[in-house]
Structures are given as structure tokens and as C-alpha cells.
Amino acid sequence: MKRELLLKMLEEFAIKEVKPMAKITDEEERFPIETVKQMAELGILGLPFESNYGGVGASYTDYVAAVRILSKYCATTGVILSAHTS
């Protein structure tokens, strides 16, 4: 996946799906399972891993960008990606 397309997809996903859940996630101190399931479906949880291991094959720079973008809208979601992947 081209970096520009990946970053655009991540930004759109973060705005549409992550941002609306951020306040609820924080106020209710809950795990945003709905968002995490969507991240799995989009391949976000496997960004830096090769496709033969079930990943997307993106670079670690792309992975770091994904954590940054998600964290901009919901720190919890960024940490979930980081903990899951690292």
C-alpha cells in the first residue's frame, strides 16, 4: 500500500471512527472493542508485518505514523495499537 494512501485512510478512519469514541472511552474507562475490531479488519493491527504472517507489509515508519495519527484523536487507541504491535 502506498504511504500516501495509507496515511489518508488512517486519518479518515481516525476522524470517522476513533474520534467519536474517544470521549466515551475515557469517561467510561472502557476498552474500545468496536474500534479495535475495525482496526483489525482494515489491517491496521498488522501494519509492519509481512503478508505471509498475516500483516500488511508496511514499514515501521508507517506504523509509527499510524500510532501518531490515532493518538491525535484518542490516546487510548494509539496505545492499544502500540501495545498490540510492539
Secondary structure by P-SEA (a helix, b strand, c coil): ccaaaaaaaaaaaaacccccaaaaaaaacccaaaaaaaaaaacccccccccccccccccaaaaaaaaaaaaaccaaaaaaaaaacc
